[in-house]
Amino acid sequence: MTFKSCLVFSIFLVIAIVKAEVFDITKFGAKPDAEISKALSDAWAAACSAQQPSQLLIPKGRFCLNVAEFKGPCKAPIEVKIDGTVVAPEDPIVIPKGAQWITFSYVSGLKITGSGTVDGVGGAMSWPTDDPINTIEKGSPLQYNLCFNFVKDSSITGITSKDSKNYHVNLMTCTNVIFDNFHVSAPQASPNTVGIHIGWSKNITVKNSVIETGDDCVSTGDGCESIHIEGVKCGPGRGISVGGLGRNKGEKPVVGVFVKNCTFTGTENGAWIKTWPHSHRGDASDIHFEDLVMDKVENPIIIEQDYCPHIECKKNSPSEVKVHNVFIKNVKGTSTSPEVVKLRCSTSNDGCENVQISDINLTYDGNKGPAVQECHNVKPVYTGQILPPGCAPDAIN
């Protein structure tokens, strides 16, 4: 055998050795249209304890799942391939109080792949109110579809989250996680169904994804650093947001949010920064919205430091969250309201600082007057083409 032949043989041998072992849930007792919690738990335990890379497979078919927690650390990288449809209980009470529907915790090197769907079966039993924040605070057990806690160096690709009872995805204390070609699907009227919420996390990327839901497409909460959102199609929904910030004492700063090359269709907001009035202290800086297209968006660009989604807000007291170093560039499209840019900054902290707006072309095609910009407690710096014209210095209050 020649040296070249030996080398090729060795490469194939290595590939064969490291090829992931497959743990098909049907081999652990899972059956279509039946509840699979035990089979899924057993398959995860086996895959997570494998010494070599492994794959947990949910094959094509419809599977019912009451609750699942995938907890690490695992001994080697692990892939969860979802090709089937996993269906939650319609009644949220079935899921134990305090639990989320599907949770991944303390896992590194996780890949979630496939063409399947996790269906939270949100509907009449979980979307009964027009005041979802109040409902949750009073103890409603509405669950997230997918919850990631302390997950590192991982990716989620190809799957769909459908009709979550609450947030579709919630990330807390995660590092180096990528969502690519991820799909969220829920009706516009579904309350509090945020597509992806990110909190206390670093180096998170959401790209090339379609998010259709009833709340924010992507929201970034406190304690986040280096968040990249690119190539996302948002709508219906409420926009891509930073916040709401300042509601809780001891919130950590938000530093570095980059939203680029995204489209917004029929959404309530586009580029959105929101902080609560009568707030605790907080800080948000180095925020970039760039190369965005708006199609019939109510508020294409909005800084809202009097964010008040329910009647219990105390709007007569200013937000104490400092918003600074905000860069908005190359935003074009159409608005359903004449105030195409709303910069409603707090009377505290000297308003917003260093807000730079360049090259925007936003039009209003309605009968309530011309397109305008609205500015409060901020002196934005304008460069390039600005349509409609920016706020005049003497008009800023």
C-alpha positions in Angstrom: 0.0 0.0 0.0 1.4 3.4 -1.0 1.9 6.3 1.4 -1.0 8.2 -0.3 -3.3 5.1 0.0 -2.3 4.8 3.7 -3.1 8.5 4.2 -6.5 8.2 2.6 -7.3 5.1 4.6 -6.3 6.8 7.8 -8.5 9.8 7.1 -11.5 7.5 6.4 -10.7 5.6 9.6 -10.6 8.8 11.7 -14.0 9.9 10.1 -15.5 6.5 10.9 -14.2 6.7 14.5 -15.6 10.1 15.3 -18.9 9.7 13.4 -21.7 10.4 15.9 -23.5 7.6 17.5 -27.3 7.9 16.9 -29.8 7.6 19.7 -33.2 7.4 18.1 -36.0 8.0 20.6 -38.1 5.3 19.0 -35.4 2.8 20.2 -36.2 4.0 23.7 -39.9 3.4 23.5 -41.2 6.6 21.8 -44.2 6.0 19.6 -46.0 8.5 17.3 -48.9 10.4 18.8 -47.9 9.1 22.3 -46.3 11.0 25.2 -42.5 10.7 25.0 -41.1 12.3 28.1 -39.5 9.1 29.5 -38.1 8.0 26.1 -36.7 11.4 25.5 -35.1 11.5 28.9 -33.6 8.1 28.6 -32.2 8.8 25.1 -30.7 12.1 26.4 -29.0 10.3 29.3 -27.5 7.8 27.0 -26.3 10.3 24.4 -25.0 12.8 27.0 -22.9 10.1 28.7 -21.4 8.9 25.4 -17.6 9.3 25.2 -17.7 10.2 21.5 -19.9 12.8 19.6 -23.6 11.7 19.7 -26.9 12.5 18.0 -30.3 12.3 19.7 -32.8 11.8 16.9 -36.5 12.7 16.9 -37.5 11.2 13.6 -40.4 12.3 11.3 -43.8 11.9 12.9 -45.9 13.5 15.5 -44.9 13.1 19.1 -46.6 14.4 22.3 -44.4 15.8 25.1 -45.4 17.1 28.5 -42.1 18.5 29.6 -38.4 17.9 29.0 -35.1 19.1 30.5 -31.9 18.3 28.8 -29.2 18.9 31.4 -25.5 18.7 31.0 -22.6 18.7 31.1 -22.2 16.0 28.5 -19.0 14.0 28.0 -18.7 15.0 24.3 -20.4 17.3 21.7 -24.0 16.4 21.2 -26.5 17.0 18.4 -30.3 17.0 18.9 -31.9 16.4 15.5 -35.6 17.3 15.3 -37.2 16.0 12.1 -40.6 15.4 13.5 -43.3 17.6 15.2 -43.1 17.7 19.0 -46.4 18.8 20.5 -47.0 20.4 23.9 -50.1 19.9 26.1 -52.8 22.4 25.2 -53.5 23.0 28.9 -50.5 24.8 30.5 -51.4 23.3 33.9 -50.2 19.9 32.7 -46.6 21.2 32.7 -45.3 21.3 36.3 -45.3 24.7 37.9 -42.0 26.6 37.6 -40.9 24.4 34.7 -40.6 25.5 31.0 -41.7 23.1 28.3 -38.3 22.3 26.7 -35.1 23.3 28.6 -31.4 22.9 27.8 -29.1 23.7 30.7 -25.3 23.6 31.3 -24.5 22.1 27.9 -21.5 23.0 25.7 -21.0 22.0 22.1 -24.8 21.6 21.5 -26.2 21.5 18.0 -30.0 21.5 17.4 -30.7 20.7 13.8 -33.4 19.3 11.6 -36.4 20.4 9.7 -39.0 19.7 12.4 -41.2 21.8 14.6 -41.8 22.3 18.3 -45.4 23.2 18.7 -46.4 24.9 22.0 -50.1 24.7 21.1 -50.8 28.3 22.2 -54.4 29.3 21.8 -57.5 29.9 23.8 -56.2 28.3 27.0 -52.9 30.3 27.0 -53.7 33.6 25.1 -56.9 34.7 26.9 -55.9 38.2 27.9 -55.0 41.5 26.4 -52.8 42.2 29.4 -50.2 39.4 29.3 -47.6 41.0 31.6 -50.1 41.4 34.4 -51.3 37.8 33.8 -47.8 36.4 34.2 -47.0 38.5 37.3 -50.1 37.1 39.0 -48.8 33.6 38.6 -50.0 32.3 35.2 -48.0 29.2 34.4 -47.4 30.0 30.7 -44.3 28.3 29.4 -41.6 29.1 26.9 -41.2 26.7 24.0 -37.4 26.6 24.3 -35.3 27.7 27.2 -31.5 27.8 27.2 -29.7 28.3 30.5 -25.9 28.4 30.8 -25.4 27.0 27.3 -22.1 27.6 25.5 -20.6 27.2 22.0 -23.8 26.0 20.5 -26.1 26.4 17.5 -29.7 26.1 16.6 -30.4 25.6 12.9 -33.3 24.7 10.6 -36.1 24.1 13.1 -39.4 25.9 13.7 -40.9 27.1 17.0 -44.7 27.3 16.6 -47.5 28.9 18.7 -45.6 29.2 22.0 -47.8 29.9 25.1 -45.2 32.5 26.1 -41.8 33.4 24.7 -40.7 31.1 21.9 -37.1 31.2 23.0 -35.5 32.5 26.2 -31.7 32.6 26.6 -30.2 33.3 30.0 -26.5 33.3 30.9 -25.4 31.9 27.5 -22.2 32.4 25.6 -21.4 31.9 21.9 -24.7 30.7 20.7 -25.9 31.0 17.0 -29.4 30.8 15.6 -29.3 30.3 11.9 -32.2 29.6 9.5 -34.5 29.5 12.6 -38.2 30.1 12.1 -40.8 31.4 14.6 -44.5 31.1 13.7 -47.4 32.5 15.7 -50.4 34.8 14.9 -50.1 38.5 15.3 -52.8 38.4 18.0 -50.8 36.0 20.2 -49.8 38.0 23.4 -46.3 38.0 24.8 -44.9 35.5 22.3 -41.5 37.1 21.9 -39.5 35.3 19.2 -36.1 35.2 20.9 -35.4 37.0 24.2 -31.7 37.3 25.2 -30.7 38.1 28.8 -27.4 38.1 30.7 -25.7 36.6 27.6 -22.6 37.3 25.5 -21.7 36.7 21.8 -25.2 35.7 20.6 -26.0 35.7 16.9 -29.4 35.5 15.2 -29.1 35.4 11.4 -30.9 34.4 8.2 -34.1 33.7 10.2 -37.9 34.4 9.7 -39.8 35.5 12.8 -43.5 35.9 12.7 -45.2 36.4 16.0 -47.3 38.6 18.3 -44.5 40.4 20.2 -40.9 41.4 19.7 -39.2 39.4 17.0 -35.9 39.6 19.0 -35.5 41.4 22.3 -32.2 42.1 24.2 -32.5 42.5 28.0 -30.0 43.6 30.6 -26.6 42.1 31.1 -26.0 41.4 27.4 -22.9 42.1 25.4 -22.1 41.6 21.7 -25.4 40.7 20.3 -25.6 40.3 16.5 -28.9 40.2 14.6 -28.5 40.0 10.9 -30.7 39.0 7.9 -33.8 38.6 10.0 -37.3 39.0 8.4 -39.5 40.3 11.2 -43.3 40.5 10.8 -45.9 40.3 12.0 -44.5 41.3 15.4 -43.4 44.3 17.4 -39.9 44.9 16.1 -36.4 44.2 17.1 -35.8 45.8 20.5 -33.3 46.6 23.2 -35.2 46.5 26.5 -37.4 47.2 28.3 -34.8 48.2 30.7 -34.8 49.6 34.2 -37.7 47.8 35.7 -35.7 45.8 38.2 -33.0 46.9 40.6 -29.4 45.9 39.9 -29.8 45.4 36.1 -26.5 45.1 34.3 -25.5 47.3 31.3 -26.3 46.4 27.7 -23.2 46.9 25.6 -22.9 46.2 21.9 -26.1 45.4 20.0 -25.7 45.2 16.2 -28.9 44.9 14.1 -28.1 44.8 10.4 -29.7 43.9 7.0 -33.1 43.1 8.5 -36.6 43.7 7.0 -39.8 44.6 8.9 -43.2 43.9 7.4 -46.4 45.2 9.0 -44.8 45.4 12.5 -45.6 47.8 15.3 -42.0 49.0 15.6 -38.8 48.6 13.7 -35.6 49.6 15.4 -36.7 50.0 19.0 -35.0 50.9 22.3 -37.3 50.9 25.3 -36.9 51.8 29.0 -39.4 52.0 31.8 -40.5 55.3 33.4 -40.0 55.5 37.2 -37.2 53.1 36.7 -34.1 51.9 38.5 -30.7 52.9 37.1 -29.4 51.2 34.0 -27.2 51.7 31.0 -27.5 50.9 27.3 -24.7 51.8 24.8 -23.0 51.0 21.5 -26.3 50.1 19.8 -26.3 49.9 16.0 -29.3 49.7 13.6 -28.0 49.5 10.0 -29.3 48.7 6.5 -32.9 48.1 7.5 -36.0 48.0 5.3 -39.5 49.0 6.7 -42.7 48.0 4.9 -45.8 49.6 6.5 -44.3 49.8 10.0 -46.0 52.0 12.6 -42.9 53.2 14.3 -39.8 52.6 12.0 -37.3 54.2 14.4 -38.2 54.6 18.1 -36.4 55.3 21.3 -39.1 55.0 24.0 -37.9 56.0 27.5 -41.5 56.2 28.6 -42.3 52.6 27.7 -45.6 51.7 29.5 -47.3 48.6 28.2 -50.0 48.6 31.0 -51.8 51.0 33.2 -49.7 50.4 36.3 -46.8 52.6 35.0 -45.9 55.8 36.7 -45.2 57.9 33.7 -44.8 61.2 35.6 -41.4 60.0 36.9 -38.5 59.7 34.4 -36.5 56.7 33.4 -33.1 56.5 35.0 -31.6 54.3 32.3 -28.9 56.1 30.4 -29.1 55.5 26.6 -26.0 56.6 24.7 -23.9 55.9 21.6 -26.7 54.9 19.4 -26.0 54.7 15.6 -28.8 54.4 13.1 -27.8 54.2 9.4 -29.4 53.5 6.1 -33.0 52.9 7.0 -35.6 53.2 4.3 -39.2 52.3 3.6 -42.7 53.2 4.6 -44.5 54.0 7.8 -48.2 53.8 8.8 -47.8 56.9 11.1 -46.5 60.3 10.2 -44.0 60.3 13.1 -41.5 58.0 11.3 -38.8 58.7 13.8 -39.7 59.0 17.5 -36.9 59.9 19.9 -38.6 60.1 23.3 -35.7 60.3 25.7 -35.8 60.7 29.4 -35.6 64.1 31.2 -33.1 62.4 33.5 -29.4 61.7 32.6 -29.4 64.7 30.2 -31.6 62.7 27.8 -30.0 60.4 25.3 -26.4 61.1 24.4 -24.6 60.7 21.1 -27.5 59.5 18.9 -26.2 59.6 15.3 -28.6 59.2 12.4 -27.4 58.9 8.8 -28.9 58.2 5.4 -32.6 57.5 6.2 -35.5 57.7 3.7 -38.8 57.0 5.3 -42.2 58.0 3.9 -45.7 58.2 5.2 -48.5 57.4 2.7 -51.5 58.6 4.7 -53.8 61.5 5.3 -52.6 62.7 8.7 -50.0 65.1 7.4 -46.4 64.9 6.2 -43.8 62.5 7.5 -41.9 64.1 10.5 -39.3 63.4 13.1 -40.2 63.8 16.8 -37.4 64.5 19.3 -37.6 65.0 23.1 -34.5 65.5 25.4 -32.1 64.5 22.7 -29.9 66.3 20.1 -29.3 63.8 17.4 -26.4 64.2 15.0 -27.5 63.9 11.4 -25.3 63.1 8.4 -26.0 62.1 4.8 -29.5 62.1 3.2 -32.2 62.6 5.9 -35.8 62.2 4.7 -37.9 63.5 6.4 -35.7 66.4 7.7 -34.3 65.9 11.1 -35.5 67.8 14.2 -34.5 71.4 14.2 -32.5 72.4 17.3 -35.2 74.9 18.4 -37.9 72.2 18.1 -36.2 69.8 20.5 -37.8 69.8 23.9 
